Amino acid sequence: MDNQSQSFASHAKFDPSFHFFVLPVLLINVIVIIVQLFRTPTVLGAWLMLTSIALFLFAGRTRSYATHLQDRIIRIEERVRMQAILPEPLRARIGEVTDDQFVGLRFASDAELPALTQRALDEKLTRKDIKKAVTSWRPDNSRV
């Protein structure tokens, strides 16, 4: 995706091999094993069911760990960016910005960052509200 085409409507990132192959296969595996276990209850079937559920949960948690780590990195990057861009009265309030707000504000251009940060703090905007309010989108093509 090129930088000009990213917007609120198009910024979500899907990894086709993960979202459209790995997760569906693991979910179908859980369902097949549960059906088989009810048809023919065995200790091995119960073990396979437990293992298949564990694999499905493992895949989801692995993805979650990556996105949570990236959110922490975004928080650090945005704090540094805000220190350089925000005017002093607003710079003093950086500590009030929530992690969720940092993640949303990363899409705001440098020109609109001060006003949007002020709004986010005063109106307690969510990540989604902030992203919807961005008028000059600063793309993030590195999101996991």
Secondary structure, 3 states (H helix, E strand, C coil): CCHHHCCCCCCCCCCHHHHHHHHHHHHHHHHHHHHHHHHCCCHHHHHHHHHHHHHHHHHHHHHHHHHHHHHHHHHHHHHHHHHHHCCHHHHCCHHHCCHHHHHHHCCECCCCHHHHHHHHHHHCCCHHHHHHHCCCECCCCCCC
